[in-house]
Amino acid sequence: MQPVLEMTTTDGFDLWPVAEFESFGFLPLSGGLSLAEVGTAVMRIAGCNDVDPDGDRPPRPVAALDSFLHGLLTFDCLFVAGGLRVTDNSTGVTFLPGCCDGLEDWRDWQRLVDDGGLLGFGHDPVSPIAERFGSIVRLTVNAEQSDSPVIELPTTELRLLLTGAERDLAGFLALAADWASKQLPDHCSGVAVALARALDLPTLAVPPER
């Protein structure tokens, strides 16, 4: 199990250094990313929330960097395209996030393990779902297909996988906070706090903005 970001192309982005990436791929988040990959991940998360403010929200700043970060730093509810990717190494079956999935909701998996029920992550033509049946969780790659590949695993194993996913997210957050202190010194604390909120993690202690 890996927490992953659904990516867009990085072509033309010049606000900070990023790694080259193609659209529609997935970038796994962990504490093992390179600095360029961290920059790419922060770019993508900020980009997910780079929409024009409405209602009582403050207007966009004029400066390009401030404008791009505005949604990440000011929106109450943040969106992070992606989710949790699960691969069964014995069969090669991979369960991918769907079009309605978001990494900000990854703790829904914990509630599934605790309370049962069903999680849906997409809709036609590809509808990944996760269901608990007693002590077993079944991951259906595409519920639109009667013969869809599935992954079945005990709830005890899924709990361990979720602990590992949380550890990966926390490792990424620590990297990103350190990265922001160097690449975005005027916004480092705000970015670190926003990323923690977006990933539903405790906020790290970060150095003050200069």
C-alpha positions in Angstrom: 0.0 0.0 0.0 1.3 3.4 -1.0 -0.1 6.9 -0.7 0.1 8.3 -4.3 -0.5 11.6 -6.0 -2.2 11.6 -9.4 0.0 13.7 -11.5 -0.2 16.3 -14.3 2.6 17.4 -16.5 5.2 19.7 -15.0 6.0 21.3 -18.3 6.3 25.1 -18.1 6.3 25.2 -14.3 9.0 27.6 -13.1 8.1 28.8 -9.6 10.6 26.3 -8.0 12.6 23.2 -9.2 10.5 20.2 -10.1 11.1 16.7 -11.6 9.8 15.9 -15.0 6.5 14.1 -14.9 3.8 13.0 -17.4 0.1 13.5 -16.8 -2.0 10.7 -15.3 0.9 8.9 -13.7 1.1 8.4 -9.9 3.9 9.7 -7.6 4.2 7.7 -4.4 4.8 9.9 -1.3 7.3 8.9 1.3 10.3 10.2 3.1 12.6 8.8 0.4 11.8 11.4 -2.3 14.4 13.6 -3.9 14.2 17.3 -3.5 13.0 17.7 -7.0 10.3 15.1 -6.4 9.2 16.9 -3.2 8.9 20.1 -5.2 6.8 18.2 -7.8 4.5 16.9 -5.1 4.0 20.3 -3.5 3.4 21.8 -7.0 0.7 19.2 -7.6 -1.0 19.6 -4.2 -1.0 23.4 -4.5 -2.2 23.0 -8.1 -5.2 20.9 -7.0 -6.4 23.9 -5.0 -5.4 26.6 -7.4 -8.9 27.8 -8.1 -10.4 31.3 -8.0 -11.6 32.2 -4.5 -15.3 33.0 -4.0 -17.6 34.1 -1.2 -15.7 35.7 1.7 -12.3 34.4 0.8 -9.6 37.0 0.2 -8.8 37.7 -3.5 -5.8 36.3 -5.2 -2.5 38.2 -4.8 -0.9 39.6 -7.9 2.5 38.0 -7.5 2.8 34.7 -9.3 4.0 32.6 -6.4 1.6 34.1 -3.9 -1.3 33.6 -6.4 -0.4 29.9 -7.0 -0.2 29.2 -3.3 -3.3 31.2 -2.4 -5.8 28.3 -2.5 -3.5 25.9 -0.6 -2.9 28.6 2.1 -6.5 29.9 2.5 -9.1 27.2 1.6 -10.7 25.4 4.5 -11.2 22.1 2.6 -8.2 21.0 0.6 -8.2 18.4 -2.2 -5.3 16.1 -3.1 -5.8 14.1 -6.3 -4.8 10.5 -5.7 -5.3 8.0 -2.9 -4.0 4.7 -1.7 -2.6 2.3 -4.2 -2.6 -1.4 -3.2 -0.6 -4.1 -5.1 -0.9 -7.8 -4.6 2.6 -9.0 -5.3 1.5 -12.6 -5.6 -0.9 -12.0 -8.4 0.2 -8.7 -9.9 -3.3 -7.1 -9.4 -3.1 -3.4 -8.5 -5.9 -1.4 -7.0 -5.7 2.2 -8.1 -7.4 5.4 -6.8 -10.5 6.3 -8.8 -11.7 9.6 -10.3 -13.7 10.4 -7.1 -10.8 9.6 -4.8 -8.7 12.1 -2.8 -5.7 11.5 -0.6 -7.2 13.9 1.9 -9.7 11.2 2.7 -7.3 8.4 3.3 -8.4 7.8 6.9 -11.8 6.6 5.5 -9.9 3.3 5.1 -9.4 3.1 8.8 -13.1 3.7 9.4 -13.8 0.9 6.9 -11.7 -1.5 8.9 -13.3 -0.4 12.2 -16.9 -0.1 11.2 -17.3 -2.0 8.0 -19.4 -0.9 5.0 -18.3 0.1 1.5 -16.0 2.8 0.1 -16.5 3.8 -3.5 -13.7 5.7 -5.3 -15.0 6.3 -8.8 -17.8 5.8 -11.3 -18.5 4.4 -14.7 -16.4 3.4 -16.6 -14.0 2.5 -13.7 -15.4 2.1 -10.2 -12.9 0.9 -7.7 -14.6 -0.2 -4.4 -13.4 -1.5 -1.0 -15.8 -3.6 1.1 -15.4 -5.3 4.4 -16.9 -8.8 4.9 -16.3 -9.8 8.5 -12.6 -10.1 9.0 -11.8 -9.8 5.3 -11.6 -6.6 3.1 -12.2 -7.1 -0.6 -10.8 -4.5 -3.1 -12.5 -4.6 -6.4 -10.5 -3.0 -9.2 -13.6 -2.1 -11.3 -17.1 -2.8 -10.0 -18.5 -2.1 -13.4 -17.0 -5.5 -14.6 -18.5 -8.7 -13.3 -15.1 -10.4 -13.7 -13.0 -7.6 -12.3 -9.8 -8.5 -10.6 -9.9 -8.3 -6.8 -7.6 -8.3 -3.8 -8.7 -9.8 -0.6 -6.8 -9.4 2.7 -7.5 -9.8 6.4 -8.4 -6.6 8.3 -5.4 -7.2 10.5 -3.1 -7.0 7.5 -4.9 -3.9 6.2 -4.3 -2.2 9.6 -0.6 -2.8 9.2 -0.6 -1.5 5.7 -2.4 1.6 6.8 0.1 2.2 9.5 2.8 1.9 6.8 1.0 4.4 4.6 0.7 6.9 7.5 4.4 6.5 8.1 5.1 7.2 4.4 2.9 10.3 4.6 4.5 11.6 7.7 8.0 11.0 6.1 6.9 13.1 3.1 5.5 15.8 5.3 8.8 16.1 7.2 10.7 16.3 3.9 8.2 18.9 2.5 8.5 21.1 5.6 12.3 21.1 5.4 12.0 21.7 1.6 9.7 24.6 2.1 12.0 26.3 4.7 14.6 26.5 1.9 12.6 26.9 -1.3 9.7 29.0 0.1 11.2 30.8 3.2 8.4 33.5 3.1 5.7 30.8 3.2 7.3 27.8 4.9 5.2 27.6 8.0 1.9 28.2 6.1 2.8 25.6 3.5 3.8 23.0 6.1 0.6 23.6 8.1 -1.5 23.4 4.9 0.1 20.2 3.7 -0.5 18.6 7.1 -4.2 19.6 6.9 -4.4 18.3 3.3 -3.0 14.9 4.3 -4.9 14.7 7.6 -1.7 14.5 9.7 -0.5 16.3 12.9 1.2 19.6 12.1 5.0 19.6 12.5 7.0 22.2 14.3 8.4 24.4 11.6 10.8 27.3 11.6 9.3 30.8 11.5 8.9 32.6 8.2 11.5 35.2 7.6 
